[in-house]
Amino acid sequence: MSTDDENLGVADRGALVIDRMMSPRRGTFTLIVPDSICFEVTESGQTIRLDFRPKTLRERMAMWRRRYGL
């Protein structure tokens, strides 16, 4: 965990937990996330967890380099 992650408050993070038994079929679920947010997927047992957090400056710079060829 980086120092950037340690400085984030509860309001800066979020999570979505989906039960596989109740989840929609693959390809039928859409979640719109802005470019400034990063998410990580964790699967355990019968659940899928999406953890959201703001992108770090390093991640945003890498995204801009890929997008604009900088």
Secondary structure by P-SEA (a helix, b strand, c coil): cccccccccccccbbbbbccccccccccbbbbbcccbbbbbbbcccbbbbbbbcccaaaaaaaaaaaccc
